[in-house]
């Protein structure tokens, strides 16, 4: 996906502390942009795959998934609730940094 394409999406934020590992969000995501973390079994966003379907927000039984623009700052500050599916190009890295600034995401991706 080109940088302009990546920037047009708001994406979601996941509060992994509240997540109950049910997998409902993973099962409804049409883009395959959610997974269960191998170590914690908590839901995690794959940043570069998210296309703002938001069906995951509606299906979450514990309400731990938010549109990025509506997520509490404390959830956006946590580390590890998202990752990348691959190494981003320089242009994509710039789009990612613009997204972080636009939505106030201070938490770091999972490694």
C-alpha angles and dihedrals in degrees: 000000000000120000093252089053092049092050095055092068123085096196128190138279122221124206098213091187089066097036113111095199094242094142095221091129092050092052095053100043107110093196098051088239096141132067139167111253110248094227104037101022087225121138116266131187121234095215101203093050099052114110102176099259089142094194086126090064092056097044098049108110094202098041096236096138121082137177103255092244090055100040120115113253092240090062092048088052096057120101126234104025091115139031141175125257091220143353108300121230118242090259091051091048088055090050089050092051091048089051091050091051095043093053100030095244108167100163118101126238122257113266 
